[in-house]
Amino acid sequence: MNKKFKYPYVITVPGYIEASLGIQVVHRLCHLINQYGGEAYVISPVINPEWNTPQLTSGKFNEYKESGEVFIAVYPEIESGNPLEAPICVRYMLNREGVLNGNSINAGEDDIFFFYRQEFAENEANVNLLTISTYDLSVFCDDVTKKDLDLLYLNRIPRSSVDFSTLPENITVLSMDQPLSLNELSKVLKRGRVMYSYEASGTCALAGLCGCPVVAKIATGYEKYAITENTSKDVGNSEVAWDDSPNELERIRASLYKYRDFYEGLEIVSNQQILKFLDITQDKAQGFYNKNYKENIMEWVNKRKLSSERINLLSKSINELVSPQIIYVCIYDQYESWRKVLITLESLLPVKKMYSRLNCIVFTDGEYTLSKDFESWVSLCKKTKLNTTIQNIAMQQCFNWLQYVRAGVTFVADGFFSTICYLNKGSEYSAVYPDKIFISECGELESAFLPDFSIDYFLGFPSAFFVGCFFHQSVFIDTSNYSDIYPDFFDFDVLMRLITGKGNRHVGHFSEPLLISESIKELDDNKTEYLVSNYLNARGYVNSLILPNSLGGCRVVYGHKRDLPKISIFIIDNGDVNILQRCVMGLLEKSKYTNYEIFILSCYAEIEENRYWLEEVSKIDPNRIKIIVFPHQESRAKLNNIAATQASGDYLLLLDAEVFPAHDEWLENLVNHCMRDEVGCVGSKVINLNEKVYSAGMILGLNGVVGSPFVGSHYSASGYMHRLAIEQNYSVLPLLCLIIKRSIYQDVGGMDESLTEANLADIDLSLKVREAGYLAVWTPYSIVATDLSPEEKNESKEIYSDQDKVIYHKWGNLIANDPAYNKNLSLKKNYKIEEHSRAYGPSLESKKLLSVTIFSGGCNPMHMYRLEEPFYKMRFDGMIDGVVASEPFIMSDLLKIEPDVIITQNHIQSREITNFKSMNDCFSIYDMNYYELSKFYDNKSKKEQLNKIKEELAYFDRVIVGSEVLAEQYGRVHHDIQVLPTYLPHSWNDLAFKERVSDKPRVGCVTLDLSDEDIELVSNIVRDFSHLVTWVFLGTYPSKLKPFIHEYHRYHGFTHYPQQLASLNLDFAIAPLADNHANRARSNIRLLEFGICAIPVICSDVLCYKGNLSISVVKNRYKDWSAAMNQYIHDVDSARKFGAVLKNEVQENWMLNQKNLETISKSWLPR
């Protein structure tokens, strides 16, 4: 398949039938997409076997959809909504909306429209045409001389509406009641003297091709179907007769050649249109993929870019430090490339300008000359002197921290600023590694967001850690330790020796992406083995086996000197004897490791089948298989605790009955780790029978209290940063298959028997083991299986039980910031970049900035205007910190963010906010910008709703409203009401405008948030002035206005709205509003939008539009609107001057300038 057309199409269409041109066209579209190298399918019961139109059955479609692939749905206009739930929707308009089925399309803002004919677009502007011909011109041609039939075409017009007395006798009716094949139809049309038609149809064109003139008729009540001059334009201006007089028919016969000329030329046009169709739809799908699936790390980095104001504040704080840290960056010119050296040096320039204590040494054998930009802080040194140079400057205390990078690395300046703050805050670590951005083998940038130091993960993937690592000066004091370091892997060598000498706890992690680097995987296997062997020998593992991997790391088989321990395996009977039998027999039959005993803990022995099986299985080996029967149902925690008191093994293996071994080394690979002194527990990879991951460790805070990453991935996948393929340390492991030292289990008090819900007891046990100072190791080399579905896992919780709250209170800090995860990764989509774009941290500023969390309302305009845009501007200017939470939040999100202030426009979130405030005190604000009671007409309903609103708003500390009217309305229901106007962001200042040149004034109306009542106020004005102005409507309008509106523009969403409005090229605009409660409480934002575009405005005399803006305010009476329209129409130049004045007023008073930002800040500050 052509990579350009990589996103597939799924097309819904009725079964193929030759009697319907529209259906043929849609099937033909599928065929053409495939012919052009795309991938297209039809969901249709019948296809044309001669065309390439593969069917997609509902079953296959469900499989196809579950794959998660981005696809494009193509719907003809007879389809409503988005039944396939496609990410990309294309509307193929083979007629006007609602003409055939009477249905409303219910299109989304992002839907793409293509029209079969211009006629079907009516007054819509900027349309895309897709005219596909299915006619065989060798079949439909005028090759019959005998014309002996008078024809009537009927499809959508009922016979009862036809006056047959006005038509020739013995007329032949063509209708769908008796459909003809195409060959049969052509034979009839070729004999036609004339064909009468009450509707525009492709059959009329076929008649023309066959030499039969068409007479246009109109049926009362069915005028919308009639042939018009516009329908003729769509067929190359081919003509129809408007009566059946001999002269008129003769005139039309003489022009029938135009049909053939049009269709012969259509193929070239159609080819161009189908290519445009493919380009537009594929670009749309690619954009969706980039936004929702592709990791765009640089876009994420740029969103967090520090403003000059923030940098100045940071610089001031650094200059006030008593003893700022000296940082040396050592650049190793591995390939003698001055170009690569310059890339790295130039990326450090902005850092050096801000931080004078940054210095650099380039280790190179090249003969280079430094420019003025670098000569004061960069020195050149031969590679052979690398070790002695670093030791000398360490001994002379020339630096506090040293970083070693390879030439070609690009530093992220803002990340370096943040790192400087971190290093200057003081650190107990001897080495600190940052997050980074790796360049993949195919040249794409990929995030490398790492966990806190994990010795097992480090051994498996060392370059993830050592690239960009900072080393403290004290590391290099013992010169004998570092005299033989190999320069190519200096940082790996130093870090490995540091861990060998001092242990894991001296390595810290700073979770900011600091640099862009190639991923280093081609390490010297011998060097790796030498360093790892030294580490293992120092820890007493002299018999260990080191198995290199493809990442430059290794897997370690520790070769313990002690006797292999006895394992006590606990299996809890779940009541299903078949499941239990599979688990136990699988264990007995598929375990190389045999030094174990089995405890089967059953609360189901009263069931005869279970009791019989338990008795029989105990006979297999009474010394190894022990049955403990309980008379009543007990919690899993209590059963395990009881079994632990009776076990004789040194280690306990908690094995879920739903799980069974997938290979015979599963147990010995667990024992390999659990015998290490520093390890407390070890867990397996759990897969299901479809070879998909069911559990692979657990992440605290993921989708709630805890979640399992990589669920649903293929078991052999490597996962994010190879974390599904490498042994590593987690904070929490599930009890599906977990081995733990019995002494540790007892020391931490076993499992908490009060935690009976879900896997809360698992979490608590793992974290108690961690708190006791032990590691939890997860190994992909121990695989067990289950027939449970992965989809049953990973469900986020919205309601928190008392037991959830116990866990949140006890382990909240770890749930918010799991050391085994990364704060830059989402807690809703595992190992995806966090969409809550937060500022860089930490900071050196003495006064902590207010941390504000905005709960996003998507692209709701008022949310963007009142919350997101002010927030981003204030954060950029250094007034606040915080995040915009773009998805419904979960508790762990808030615990991670730690906001001082929460602001939302969604009072439904009040319960969640209350839950959070019970754990973390913060100030909550509800921003209200509309009048909720306007839809309640009787006082009783209003009172009930008012009480409900009062109850919901009671959860918030403050309510901010957009107008004095709202403040008055809601002053009775909340104790702290503040009025805050709505301002425009500065992006409105950057719009592109065209020069306004037109014969008639272009008058606009934006209907996006107008009611039918609002538009009705000016319906007669629109009608009566349609001959004097060009009406331009952005947004939908009542169908009765269609004859009078010249241009209709579909709304393409808030992101595109500012430029869309500017591109309308309006001379002036109208803004009608009915005078009611809801409208009086509105903001004046529509006037501001017109104003910043210098568009003069005539608006209704409603309270929300009153003020000091230079606009024409009129009463909602026809004569007042008419007078204002006439004034603007007859003096457009003066009206434009009003527009210029209005623009100045908006720019001075209604933008997000410093003064207005301070006003907002005061409203957002807690009391």
N, C-alpha and C positions, 0 to 999 in steps of 0.2 A: 504494500500500500504506500502511496505517495506520502512522505512524512509531512508535506505541507498540509495535507488533508487528514491529519491523524485522528481527529475527533469524529466518531461515527454519528450517523443520522438514524433516527427511528421515526418513521412516517406513518401516521394514522390515516386510513383511507378506506372507504367502503370497497366491497369486492369489485374486481375489474368487470366492466360491462361496456360494450361498444356503443351502447345507446346514450352514454353520458360522456360528453367531452371533458367536463371538469374532473371526473374520476380518472379518465384516461391520462389527463395532464399530470395528476399527482403521481400516478404509477410511473409515468414517463420520467418524472423528476428523479425518482429513485434510480431508475435505469441509467440516467445521464450522470448522476453523481458517481455511480460505480464505474461507468465508462471513463470518466475523467480521473480515476484513480482514488476516489474516496471510498468510504465504506457506508453503505446505506441498506436499511431493511424496511419492509412494510409490515404493519400490523393490519392484516386484511385477510378475509376468508378465501378470496379468489384472486389469482394473479394471471398476468399474460405470460404464458410459457415461452414466448419468443423474446421477452425482455429479461434483463438481469435485475430481478426484483425479489431477492430472497425474503421469505416470510419469517417473522419473529412471533412465535406463539406466546401466549401469556406466560406459560411455564418457563420458556426460554428467556422471555423478557425479565422475569423475576430474578433468574440466575444472573442475567446480564447486569441488572441494576445493582444486585448485591455485590458485584465485583467492585463497585465504587468508582467505575470509570466515568469520566465526564462525557456526556452525550448530548446531542442536539435533537430536540423533538420538532417535527414539522407538522403543524396542524392546518388543515383547510379551514375556511371560515365557518363551516358548519359545526366545528368543534368548540365547545365552551371550556374556559378555564385551562388548567394544566393537568389533565388526568394521569399523565405518565410521571408527574412530579419531576420533570426534567429540569436540570440546572439552566439550560438555554432553550428558549421557546422561539420558534419561527412561525409566524402567521402567514399562510399563503392565501391571499384573498382572491378567490376565483369568482367572487361576486361581491356586492356590497353587503355590509354586515347585516345579518338578520333577514335578508331577502328570501333565502331558500327555506330555512328552518324556523325563522322568527326568533332565533336565539341571540343572546348577547355574548360576545366573545369573552368578556371579563379578562381582558389582557392585563398583564403585569407591566410595570413601568419599564422594565428592561427588555420586553419582548421586541423582536425584530419583525418588521412588516415587509412583505413583498406582494406586489399587486400584479395580477395577470394582465389587466388592462388599466390604462390611466383612468378610464371611466369609473372604475371601482374605487379609486382613491378619492373621488369627488373633490372636495376643497382642501384635502390634506396637502401640506407643503413637503417638499424634499422627499419625494417617494422613490422607492426602488421598484423597478419593473422586472418581472420575470415571465416573459411570454414564451411559452413552450408550445410548439406546434406538434400535433400528432397526426396531421393529415397526410395521406399518401396522394400526392398530386397526380400520380398516374391513374389513380382510381377516381378521384374527384376532378373530372375534366369535362369539357364541353365537346364530346365526340359523338353525340346523337343528334341528328337533324330533325327528327320527328318530335315536335313538342305538342303533346296532346292531353296534358293533365293540368288542372288547376288545383293548387295545393293550399292547405291551411295548417300552419304549425301551432300546436297547442301543447303546453307543458305545465306552466304554473297558472294558466288562466282556465277556469272551469268552463265547460260547454255552455252552461246556463248564462254566462255573461256575454256570449257571442250572439250578435244579431245576424243570423244566417241569411236573412232576406237581403242583406247588403252585399252578399257574396255570390259568386257564380253557382249555378245549379250543379249538382253532381260533383261538388268539390271533394277532393281526397284529403282526409285529415291525417296528419302525422302527429302521433302522440306517444307518450310513454305507456299508455294502456296497451298498445300493440307495438312494442319496440322492434326495430329492424336492425339487422347487422349492418356494418358499414358498407359492405358490398351491395346489400339490398337497398340501403338508403340512397347510394349513389345512382343506382338504376332508376329509382323513382324521380330523383331530382333532375336527372338529365332529360326526362320527358316533360319537365315542368314548363308550362307557358308563363306561369306566375306563381309566387308563393306569398300568401298573406301571413303576417305575423303580428301578434299583439305584444311581443316581448323580444328584447335583444337576446340573441342566442348565437352560439357557434354554428348552429344549423343554418342560420341565415347566410353566413360566410360560405358554407358548403354549397348552398344553393347558387350563390354567385359564381363559385368555381365551376359549377356544372351548367352555367349559361342560363340560369333561371332568375329573372329579376324579382326582388322582394318589395312588397308593398307594406309600408308601416301603418299599423292600425293602433288605436288606443281604446282600451276597455275601461269603462267607468269603474272607479274603485281600485283599479290595478295600474294606475298611471306610472307607478315606480318601476314597473317592468318594461315600460315601452321603449321602443327604439327612439333615439334622439340624435342630434347632430354630433354630440360627444361620442356616442357609441360608434358612429361611423368613422370618426377620427382615429379610433384605435385599430381600424383595419385599413390603414393606408389611405384614409379619406375616400374609401369606397362608398358609393352612393346607393341609397334606397329610394324607392318611389313614395311620394307622400299621398298619391291617389292612383287609381288604376285606369286613368284615361290613356288612350292609345299613344298620344304624343309623349306623355310622361313615361310610359313603359318603354317606348322606343329610345328615349333619351337615356334611360338607365341601361338598356341592353348595350348601347354603344360604349358604356363606361365599365362594363363588367370585367374588362381586362385588368382593371386595377386590383381586383382580388388576387389574381394569379401573380401579378407583379409583386404584391405585398408579401405573399407567402413564399415566393421564391427568394426574396431578400431577407425573409425572417430568420432563416437558418444562421446567417452571419450575426445578426443582432442577438438571437437567442444564445449563441455560443458565448458572446461577450457577457450577456446577462448571467448565464450560469456560472461563469468564472467569477464574476463579481459576487454572486450569491455565495459561492464557496469561500471567497476571501473574507467577506463580511462575517459570515457565520463562524468560520474557523478562528478569526481574530477574536470574536466575542467569547468563544469557548476557551481560547488560550488565556484571555484576560481573566475569566472565571477560575481557570486552573491556577494561574499565577497568584490570584488573591486568596484562594481557599485551600490549595493543596501544595503548591510550590513554595519552598522556603525562600523568601526574599530577605536574606540577612542584612544586606546593605540598606534596604528600605527601612528595616527595623532600626538599624544603627542611626540612620539619618533622622528618623522621627525623634530620636532622643538627643539630637545635637544640641550642644550648649550654645546659648546666645552670647554675644560679646559682653552683655551685662553680667551674665553668670561667670564668664571667664575673668572679667575684671574683679568681681567679688572674690573669686577663688585666688587670683593673683595677690590681691590685698591681704587675704588671710595667710597666704604663704610667706609674704614679706614680713609679716608680724611674728613668724615663728622664731623662737630664740635660737634653735639649732636645727635648721632644716637638713634632712637627709641628703647625702651626696649619692647620686646614682651614676654608675658607669654602664654604658651599653657597649658591649664588645661585638663587633661585626666581623664574622669570619668569611673572608672572600674565597669561598670554596672552589669556584670555577674561574678565578681571575677575570671577573667581569666588572669593570668600573661602572657600567650601566646599572647593574644590579645594586652595587654599592650606593650609587646616587639615589636610586629608588628608596632605599632604606633611610639614607641621610635626609633626603628632602621631606620624608614623612615625619622626621623628628624635628624639623625646623620650627613649626608652630609651638611645639612643646618647649624647646629651648628658649624661645622668645618669652615664654611665660615663666619658665623655671630655670634660673641661672645655674642651679646646682646640678645640671645634667651635663655629663661629659661623654665622650665617645672615643674608642680606639678601634681602628680598622686593621685587622690582621690580614695582610696581603703580601704577595710576592710581586705584585705589579708595580710599575713605576708611575705613580699618579701625582698630580699636583692639586692641592686643595684650593678652592675658590675662597673669596672673602667671606662668604656666608658660613664657611665651616672652619677656617684656619684657627680661630680662637678657641674652639672647644672640641675639635676632632684631631686626633693624632694618628699617624700611620706607623705600623710596626710589622716586622717580618713574622711570618707564620711560625718559624722555628723558635721564636722568642715568646710564644704565647704563654706557656706555663710559667716561665721565670718572670715575665712582665706582670702577670696577674698576681703572682705570689709577692712580688716586690711592692706593688701598689697596695696590696692587702696589709703587708707588714708595716708600711708607712702610713696606714690608715687614711689613704686617699679617697676611700669611698665607704659608704655604709652598705650599699646594695650593688650587686653586679648582675647584669643580665647578658646572656650570651645568645646571639641570633646569627642566622646565616644571611649573607647578602641577598637582597631581593625581597626580604620581608618588608611589608608595609605596615607601619604603625597606625592605629586608629587614635588620632590626637586626643579626642575627648575621653577615650578609655584610658589613655596615659595620664591625663589630668586626674582622673579618678583614682588611678593607681598611686600617684604621687601622694594624694590625700591619705590613702590607706597606709602606705609605708611610713608616713610622717605621724600617724596616730600611735605608733609604737606597736611592736609585734614580738611575740615570744618565739616566733618561728625562725628556723635557720634557712629555710627555703620557702618561697611563695610562688605558686604557679597561677597564671591567669586563665580565663577562658580565651578562646581564639577563634579565628575563621580560617578554615582550611580550603585550599584549592583542590578540587577533586581531579581525578584522572581525565575527566572530560572537560575540564576548565571551568566548571561552575563553582561558585562560592557556597560553602556549607558551614553551618554553625558547629562549633565544638564546645558545647556547654557541658562542663564536667561536674561530677560529684566532688565532695570533699575527698581528701586523699584516701584511696582504697588500695592497699598493698596488693591484693589479688588482681585487681583491674590494672594496676600499674605494671605488674609483671607480664600481663597479657598484651598490653598496648602502651608501651612506655612513652612513645613520642607524643601521645595525647597529653602527657604531663610535663615532660621536660622542655618542650618547645616554648620559648619565651619565659622560662622560669627565672625568678630573681633569687640570688644567693647572698646571704649575709656575709659581711667581711670576716666574721669569726670563723666561717667555714674553712677559709684558706690559711689560717694561722699555722696549722701543722703542715709545714712545707713538704715533709717526707711523704705525706698522704697523697699529694697531687703532682708529684714530679714526673710521673710516667703517663699522664693522661693523653689519649689520642685526640688531636684537635677536631677531627670530623665529628666526634660524638662527645665533645667536652662536657656539655650540659647533662647528657645521659650518665656519663661516667661520674661526675661530681654528685649528682642526685643519688645514684646507686650507692656510692661510697658513704654518703651522708646517712642514708637509711640503714646501711650495714652498721655504721658506727654508733648512731644515736637513736635509731628506731623511727617508727612511723609518725610519732606525735610531734616531730619537729618540722613537718612539712605542712604548710598552710595553703589555703585556696582563696583566691580573690575572684569572685564571679562577675567579671566584666570582660567582654571581648577586647583584647588589647592589640592584637596584630593579625595580619593576613599572611598566611604562610602555606607553602606546599606541605602536604601531609608526609612526614618522614616515616616510611615503613621499611626501607631497604637498609636495615641495620646489619652490621657484621655479626653473623650467627656465632662465630667464635668469641667475639668481644662480649656479646650478650651472655653467652653461656659462662664465660669467665667471671663477669660481674655478678650474675645471679648465683653462680656456684659459691663465690666468696660470701655472699649474703646468707645463703643456706648453711654453709659450713659454720659461719659465726653463730648461727642459731641452733647448731647441733644436728642438722640434717645432712650428715656426711654420705648417706646412701641414696640420696635423692636422684631422681631421673628428670632431666630437663628436656622438654619436647618443644623445639622451636615452632612458631606459627608464621603465617604470612604477613603479620603486622609488625615484625621486628621484635616481638615478645615471645613468650613461651607459656606452656602449661607445665606445672610442677607436680610430679608424683613424689611425695616426700620420703618414702622409704623408711618409715618409722622403725626404730630399733626395738621398741617394746613389743611384747606379744600382742597380737590382735585382740581387741577387747570383746567382751560379750555384750551383745545388743539385746535389750528388752523391747519387743515390738508391740505397741498397743493398737488394736483394731476395735473400733466401736461398732457393734451390730446396729445397722440402720433399719432393721425390720424386714429387709428383702434378702431372703436366704440365697438367692441366685447371685446377687451382687456380692454378698459376703463370701460365698464360695469362690467366685472368680478372684477376689482379692487374695484370699488365703492360699488357694492352690497355685496362683500365679507366683506368689512369694516363695512357696516351697519348690516349685519347678524351675524358677528362673532367677536363682541367686547363687552366684559363685561363692559368695561369702556365706559361711554356714554356722558361724559361732553366734547363734541367736536363740532367743526363746520368744514365743508368741503368746500374748494375752488377748483373748477375745472377750470383750466386755459387753454383755447383753442384757437389755431390759425387755427382751421379747421372748424369753424362754417359755412363757405360757402358751405360745402358739405351737401347736403340735409339730408342724413341719420344721420350725426353727429348732425346737428342743431336740428332735431326732437328729438333725444335722449336727448340732453342737456336740451331742453325745458321740456320734460317729467320728467326727473330725478329731476329737480329743484322744481317740484310740490310736490314731496314726502314730503319734509319738508323745505319750503322756508326760515325758520329762521336758519336752520343748513346747508343747501346746497346752495352754492352761485356760480354762473357761471360768470366768467370774460372772455369776448370774445375780441380777438385782431384781427385787420384787416390784419395784416401782420405777417410773421414768425418772432419770437423773440427767443433769446437764453434762455436757461433754467435759467441761472443766472438772467437775466433781469425779467423774469416772476416771479420767486420767490421773487425778491426784491420788485416788484410792489405789490404782494400779501401780503408781510410783512407789508406794510404801511396800508393795509386795514383790517388786522387781528385784532380780539379783544381778542384772547387767550394770556395767559401768556407764552405759549410754542408753538413753530412751529414744525409741523411734516412734513418733506419733504418725500413724498411717491411716488416712481416711479410707473407709470401706469401699468408696466409689473408685478408688485408685488401685492400679495393679502395675507391676514392673513391665517395662517395654524392652529391656535387654538384661543380660545376666550380670553386668558389672555395675548395676545401679547402686547397690549397697556398698560395695568396696570403694566406689568413688565418693560416697558420703563420708565413709570412715577415713579416707585419705586426708580430709580436712579436719574432721572433728577431733582427731588425736593431737592437733597442734595446740600448744598450751594457751595461745592467745584467742582461740576460737571457742565460742560458747555453743553455737548451733549451726547446722548446715541444712540447706533446702535443695530440692530437686526442681528440674524443669518438668512441668506437667502439660501433656499434650492430649488432644482428644483423638478419636478414631479417624478423623479426617486429616490428621497430621497438622492440626492448627494448635497454636499455643493457647492453653487454658489458664496457666499461671506461670509466671517467670519472676519470682520475687514480688515484693509489694512496695508501693510508693505511698508514703504518708501524705494525706491531703488530696490525693488524686480522686476526683469525683466524689468528694466527701471526706470521711475520716481516713479511709485508705482505699487504694485501688491497685489492681494488677496491671502492669504495663504490657504492651505487645499482644494483648488478647486478640486472637483471630489471625495473627501472622503465621506464616508457615514455619514449622518447627526448625527448619534448616536456615531460615533467614538470619542475617547478621544483626539487624536492628540498628537503631540510632547509635552511632559511634561504636558499633560492634558489641553493644551491651547485651545482645541476646546470644552471643556466641562465646563470650569470655567470662571466666570465673571472676567474681567480684563480691564486694561487701554491701549488703543492704542493711537498713535499720530494722526492717520488719520482714519476716518470712511467714508464709501461711502454714497451718498445721496439716495441710494435705499430705505432705511427706517431709517431716522435719525430724532431724536427729539432734539430740541435746545431751550434754553431760548430765548424768543423774545428780551429781553433787551440786551443779549450778542450778538445776531445776529445783532442788530442795532449798538451796541457799536463798533463792529469790522468792520462795514461798509458793512455788508451783503456779498453777493457773488460778485466776481470780474467779471464784465460783459465783460471784454476784453478777458477772458479765455473761449473760446468756444469749444476747442478740448477735446474730450474724457472726462476724469474725473479730469482735471486739476483744475477746479473751486472747486470741492469737496476737493481736497488736500489743496488748498489755504484757504478755509473756516476753515477746521479743524485746520490747523496750526495757523491761526490767533486766534482761540479760545484758543489754547494751549499757544500761546504767551501772551495772556491776563491773563494767570495764572489758567486756568480751566482744569479739567480732561475730557477726552473723555472715556466713559465707553462702552464696548461691552458686551452684555449679551446673552448667549445661551438659556435663558429662554423666549426670545421673538423670535418666529420663524415665518417668512413670506416665501411665496413660489413664484416661477416664472417658466415659461415653457422655459426659455432661457437655452441654453446648456452651461454647465460649461466650455467646451473646447473653447468657444468663448472668455473667459477671459484668463489672464495670458500669453499673447503673448509679447515677448520681442521686443523692437523697435531698429532698427539699424540706422534709419535716424531721426534726431532730428529737430523738427520744431522750429520756432521762439518762439512760446508759451512754448514749452518744455524748451527752453533755459532761458526764463523768470523765470520759476519755479526753474530751477537748480541754477540760480544766486541768487534768493531770498531765497531759502530754502536749498541750497546745503549742508550745514553742517548737517542738519537733514536727508536729503536724503542719505548721506554717512553713517550716524551712527544713525539710528532710535532707540531712547531709548526703544521702545517697542520690539526691536529685539535683536540681539547680533552679535558683529563683527566676532565671530567665526563661524557664520552660513552663508551659501551661499546666495548670492543675485540672483542666477539663479535657485536653487532648494530649495524651501522653507523648512526650518527646517532640512536641511541636512548640515553636517559639511562642512565648507568652504574648497574647494580643493586647494585654493591658500595658500600653507603652508607658514605662515609668522613666523618671529622670535618672541620670547617673548618680552614683553614690560610692563611697561616703563623701562627706563634705568637711571642710575645716572651719566653716563659718561658726562663730561663737554662738549665734542665736539660731536655733533650729527653725527652719522654715515650716510653716503650717502645711501639713500633709492632707490633701483633699482627694477624696475618691468620688468620681462622678459615675453614676450608673447610667449607661448609655441607653438611649431610646432608638438606636439604629440611626437612620437618616431622617428622622422626624425633624422638620425644619426648625420648630421652636426649641427642640432639644439642642440642636446644633447652635442656634443663635444664642440661647440663654445659658447653656452649660458648657458644651464642648469647646466652642471657639474662645470664649473668655478664659476657660481653664488653660488651654494650650498657650494662649498669648501670655497669661500671667506666669505660667511655669517657665516659658521661654525667657521672660524678662526677670526671672529670679524673685518673683513675689511669693510664690507658693511652690510646693512639691506635690507629688501624688500621681494618680493614674486615672485614666478613663477606662472603666470596666465595660468592655464592649459586648459582653454576654451576661445573661443572668448569673449572678454570683453564687458561689458556694461558700460555706463557712470558712474553709481553709484559705480561700482567696483573701478574705478580709483579715484573717489572722496573719497572713503573709504580708499584706500591704500595711497594716497597722495605721489606719487613717485617724487623723484628728477630727476630720469633718467628713460626713457622708451626705451627698446631695443626690436627689432623685426626683423625677417627675412621675414616678409610678408608685402610687400609694399601696399597690398590691404587695410591694416588698416590705411593708411595715413589720410583718411578723418576723421575717428574716433579720431585719435590722434590730429588732428587739432582742432576738436570740444572740446576735453578736454583741450588743451593748451589755448584755448580762456577763460577758466574758472580757470585754475590752471597752472601757469607757470612751465614748466619742460623741461629738455633737452632730445631730442629724437634722437635715433641712429638706423640706418638701417644696419644690418649685412648682407653683400652680399658675398656669397662664390662660385658663379658660373657665367659663362659668358652667359648672357641672349641673346646676339646677334648672337650666333653661329648658330641658326636655320634659320637666314635670309641670303640668299645667294646673293641677288642683293643689290647694294649700296642704291637704293631708299628705299627699305624696311628697311634696316638697319638704314637709316637716320630718317625715320618716327618713328621706334621703339626707337631710341636713344632720340628723342625729347619727346616721351611718358615717357621714364624712367626718363629723366631730370625733367619733370613736376611732376612725382610721388615722386622723391627723394627730390624735393624742400621743401616738408613738414618736412623733417628731418634736424636736426642741424648738424649731422655728418653721414658719411658712412664709415663703417669699412669693409675692404675686406681681403680675406685670402691669397692673393699673390700679388707680385709686378706686375704681368701681369694684374690682375684686376685693380690695382691702376692706371696703365697706361691707360687702356681702359676707365675707368670711371672718370679719372681726369678732363675730359672736361665737365662733366655734374654736378659736385658738387664742392663746394668751400672747403670742409673739408673732405679729404679722408685720412684714416689711414690704414696701413697694420698691421694685427695681425695674426700670425700663428695659426694653430690648434694644440692643445696639447691633450695628453691622460690623462684620469682620473686615479687615483691611484688604482681603482678597478681592473684594468688590471694586477696589480701586485699580485692579490690574486687568480689566476686561478690554477686549478688542471691539471697536465699533466701526461700522461702515458709515460713509457719508450718506445722509438721507436725501435721496433724489427720487421723486415719484410724481406722477401726474396728479394723483389724488392723495390727500393726507392719509397716512397709515395710522389707524387708531387701534390700540391694543386693549385687551381685557384678559387678565389672568384669573381663571375661574377655579384654581386648585382647591381653595377652601371656601368657595361660595356655595350657598344653598340655592335651591330652585327659587326660593322666595327672593333672594338677593338678585339673581339674574332676571327674574320677572320684572323687576323695577325698570330695567332698561330694554326690555324686549321690543317695545314699540319704537324706541330710539334706534335700536339696531336695524329694525325693518325700514324705518322712514329715512334713515340717512345712508342706506346701503348704496345709493346711486351717487352720493357725494364723497364718500370715503372708502378706503379699503379696510374692511374689518379684519383684524388679526386676533384670533383667540388662541391662547395657550391654556390647554385643559379642556375638559368636556363641557358640553352645553346642551340644552334641550333641542330635540330634533326639529322642532318647529322653526328654529332659527337658521337651520342649515341653508335655505335658499339665499340668505342675506349675508352669510359669513364667507369671506373670500379666501381666507387662509386659516387652516386649522393645524395647530402644532401639538403633537403628543408630548406630554410631560415625560422627561427622561430621568427623573430623579433629582434629588437635591444637589448631588455632586455636580451635575451638568447645568443646573438651573440658572446660575448667574450668567454664564456665557450664552445660554439659550435665550434668556430674556434680552440681553444686549444685542443678539444677532437678529432680533425681530425688526430692528431698524424703524422704530416707531416715531411718529411725529408728536403724538400725545397718547394718553391712556385714560381709561375710565375705571373707577373703583367703586362700584355700587355696593351698598350694604343696607339691609333693612334695619329699621330702628327697633331693635329688640334687646332683651337682657344679655343674650349671648354676644351680640355684636358690640354693645356698649362696653363690654368687658375686654374686648380684643386689644391687641397692641396696634401700633401704627406701622408695623413692619412693611406692609405692602407699599405704603407711601415712600418709605425709605429706600426700598428696592428700586422703585421707579426713579426716585430722586437721584440716587448715586449714578444712574444711567443717563441723567440729564433729560428725563422724559417728563414733560409737563403733565399734570394730573387734574382731572375733574373727578371729585369724589362726593359721596353722600354726606349730608350734614348729620353725622352720628358722633356721639361723644368721643369715641376712640380716635376719630380723625381730626378733632378740634385741637388747635395748638398754634404754634407760631411758624409753621411751615408755609412757604409761598405756593399755595395750591388753590384751586377753585373749588370751593365747597358749595354744594347746591342742595336744596330741599328735594326730597324724593317725590317731585311732581314733574309731569311731562314737560310743562312749559319752562321750568327752571333748567332741566337737563338739556332741552332743545336750545334754549338761549345760550347756554355755555358752549354747546357743540358748535353752534353757528359762529360764535365769537372766535373760537379756536380755528375753525375751518377757514374763515375768511381772513385771518391774520396769523398764518402759521409762523411767520418770522417773530412776531411778538410772543407767541406761545413758546417758541424755542428759548427766548430770553428768560421766560419764567423757569424753564427747565434748567438753565445754567445757574440761576439764582438758587433754585431748589438744591442743586448738586452741591453748591458751596455751603449751604446750611447743613446738609447732611454730613459733609466732610468735617465741618467745624464742631458739630454738637452731637452727632449720632453714630460716630465710629468708635471702635474699641481703642481709643487713645488713652494716654496715661491717666488723665482726669477721670474718665469713665471707668477704667479698670480699678482705680482706687475706690470708686463708689461701689463697684461690685465686691471688691475685697472686704469692705466694711460689712456688707450684708452677709458675706460668707463666714466672717469671723465669729467664733463663739462669744458668748457674753463675757 
